[in-house]
Amino acid sequence: MGSSFTRSVAWFTAIVGAIGLLLYLFVFDTWEIPGSDPLFVASIQPTLIPQDRILTSRRSTPKYGELARCVVPDGRGTYTIGRVFGVAGETVEVLNERVAVNGKSPASRFGCGTVNVVHPVSQQQLTLTCSAEDNGAFVYSVLTHPEYREGHTVALVEPGKVFLVSDDRHIHLDSRDFGQVDASTCEHVVFRLWGERFTDSSRRFNILW
């Protein structure tokens, strides 16, 4: 009885492990958010913070409004994370930290307080306004500066490209900085497995829109 049960457990563990390995190799990837680049760290807030362990999908190109991890097109092979706000043929406009695609902006639903972010250059602490946007499929939080009234970007998205916008609209690392991104280098960020501390339930097993 005991040996039979042990063999069953061993077989079950092996099968689950094999399925997990296949999913990792061909469907999903996991990545721990690094904290070495202050600009990147600021740009991904309030959605993500360093040491968050995320799950990305290898098999699908991110769609409008989805969070994506993409290769920065500067030849260094580094990643950034932002939200897809334009695919081939669409016109994206960013004015005063508000985004519009083909003239239509996501609805602003409610406020979510303020978030303190350290400026990567001056090292000063900025208090940014958090608000929830609804793009028709997802509701997510973004950061803006309450007094910022500068900056205007308009782009027609090229074939095979996406226009990426950071959830921190004020301190960003996105297509406003390096242009449109090759869509084939992007993976949809689908899930946060856990944060810096596994015991923090607010940052464990979260779906990331």
C-alpha positions in Angstrom: 0.0 0.0 0.0 2.7 2.4 1.0 4.9 1.7 -2.0 2.0 1.9 -4.4 1.0 5.3 -2.9 4.6 6.5 -3.2 4.8 5.5 -6.8 1.5 7.2 -7.6 2.7 10.4 -6.0 6.0 10.2 -7.9 4.2 9.6 -11.2 1.8 12.5 -10.5 4.7 14.8 -9.6 6.6 13.8 -12.7 3.6 14.4 -15.0 2.8 17.8 -13.4 6.5 18.7 -13.7 6.6 17.7 -17.3 3.5 19.7 -18.2 5.0 22.7 -16.3 8.3 22.4 -18.2 6.5 22.2 -21.6 4.4 25.3 -20.7 7.5 27.2 -19.7 9.4 26.2 -22.8 6.7 26.8 -25.4 3.9 28.9 -23.9 4.9 31.0 -20.9 8.0 32.7 -19.5 8.7 34.0 -16.0 10.7 37.1 -15.2 11.6 38.9 -12.0 11.3 42.7 -12.4 14.8 44.1 -12.0 15.5 47.2 -9.9 18.8 48.3 -11.4 17.4 51.0 -13.8 15.7 53.9 -11.9 13.9 55.1 -15.0 12.5 51.7 -15.7 11.4 51.3 -12.1 9.6 54.6 -12.1 7.9 53.9 -15.5 6.2 50.6 -14.5 4.5 52.0 -11.4 1.8 51.7 -10.1 1.2 48.3 -11.8 4.5 46.7 -11.0 7.5 47.2 -8.7 11.0 45.5 -8.5 11.1 41.9 -7.5 7.6 41.2 -8.8 7.7 37.8 -10.5 5.6 38.0 -13.6 4.3 35.4 -16.2 4.3 36.4 -19.9 2.8 34.7 -22.9 5.2 33.7 -25.6 2.6 32.6 -28.1 0.5 35.7 -28.8 1.2 39.3 -29.9 -0.2 41.7 -27.3 -3.4 43.5 -28.3 -4.7 47.0 -27.7 -4.7 47.9 -24.0 -2.8 44.9 -22.9 0.4 45.1 -20.7 3.4 44.0 -22.6 7.1 43.3 -22.1 9.0 44.4 -25.2 12.6 44.7 -26.2 13.8 48.3 -26.3 14.8 49.0 -29.9 18.3 50.5 -29.0 20.3 47.3 -29.8 21.2 46.6 -26.2 18.6 43.8 -25.7 17.0 45.4 -22.6 13.3 45.2 -21.8 10.7 47.7 -20.9 7.1 47.2 -19.9 4.2 49.3 -21.1 0.7 49.2 -22.5 -0.1 48.7 -26.2 -1.9 51.7 -27.4 -1.6 51.3 -31.2 -1.2 48.6 -33.8 -0.5 48.9 -37.5 -2.5 51.6 -39.3 -3.7 53.3 -36.1 -2.9 56.9 -35.1 -1.8 57.4 -31.5 -1.7 60.8 -29.9 -0.3 61.6 -26.4 -1.2 65.1 -25.2 -0.7 66.2 -21.6 -0.2 62.6 -20.5 -3.6 61.5 -22.0 -3.6 58.9 -24.7 -6.0 58.8 -27.7 -6.1 56.1 -30.4 -7.8 57.2 -33.7 -9.2 60.2 -31.7 -10.7 58.1 -28.9 -9.3 58.1 -25.3 -10.0 55.4 -22.6 -12.6 56.5 -20.1 -11.4 57.7 -16.8 -13.4 55.8 -14.1 -12.2 56.8 -10.6 -9.3 58.1 -8.7 -6.9 55.9 -6.7 -5.1 58.4 -4.6 -1.5 59.5 -5.0 1.8 57.6 -5.5 5.2 58.9 -4.5 7.8 58.2 -7.2 11.5 59.0 -7.1 12.7 61.0 -10.2 15.5 59.0 -11.8 17.6 62.1 -12.6 17.0 64.6 -9.8 16.3 61.9 -7.1 13.5 64.1 -5.9 10.3 62.5 -4.7 7.3 63.4 -6.9 3.7 63.0 -5.9 1.7 61.7 -8.9 -2.0 61.3 -9.3 -3.3 57.8 -9.7 -6.5 57.2 -11.7 -8.2 54.2 -13.2 -8.7 54.0 -17.0 -11.2 51.8 -18.8 -10.3 50.9 -22.4 -13.4 48.9 -23.0 -11.7 45.6 -22.2 -9.6 46.2 -19.1 -9.5 48.6 -16.1 -6.0 49.6 -15.0 -4.3 52.3 -13.0 -2.1 55.1 -14.5 0.0 57.9 -13.0 0.0 61.5 -14.2 1.4 64.8 -12.9 -1.4 67.1 -11.8 0.3 70.2 -13.2 2.0 68.8 -16.3 0.7 70.6 -19.5 3.5 69.9 -21.9 4.4 67.2 -24.4 2.6 66.3 -27.6 3.3 63.1 -29.6 1.4 61.9 -32.7 2.3 58.7 -34.6 0.9 56.6 -37.3 1.8 53.0 -36.4 3.7 51.1 -39.0 3.1 47.5 -40.1 4.6 45.0 -37.7 5.0 47.7 -35.0 3.2 48.7 -31.8 3.1 52.0 -29.9 3.9 51.4 -26.3 2.9 53.7 -23.4 4.1 53.4 -19.8 1.5 53.2 -17.0 3.5 56.0 -15.4 2.6 58.6 -18.0 4.9 61.2 -16.4 8.2 59.3 -15.9 8.1 57.0 -18.9 10.2 54.6 -20.9 8.0 54.0 -23.9 7.5 54.9 -27.6 7.7 58.6 -26.7 11.3 57.9 -25.9 12.5 55.3 -28.5 9.8 55.2 -31.1 7.6 52.3 -32.2 8.5 48.8 -31.1 8.7 45.6 -33.2 5.6 43.6 -32.2 7.5 40.3 -32.6 9.7 41.3 -29.6 6.7 41.8 -27.3 5.1 39.3 -24.9 1.8 39.8 -23.1 2.2 40.2 -19.4 -0.6 38.1 -18.0 0.0 37.3 -14.3 1.9 38.3 -11.2 3.0 35.2 -9.4 4.3 37.0 -6.3 6.0 40.1 -5.1 9.0 40.8 -3.0 7.4 38.9 -0.1 5.3 35.9 -0.9 3.3 36.6 2.3 2.0 39.9 0.7 -1.3 38.7 -0.6 -2.1 41.9 -2.4 0.8 41.2 -4.8 0.4 37.4 -5.1 -1.4 35.6 -7.9 -2.8 38.7 -9.6 -4.1 38.9 -13.1 -2.4 41.9 -14.8 -4.5 43.6 -17.5 
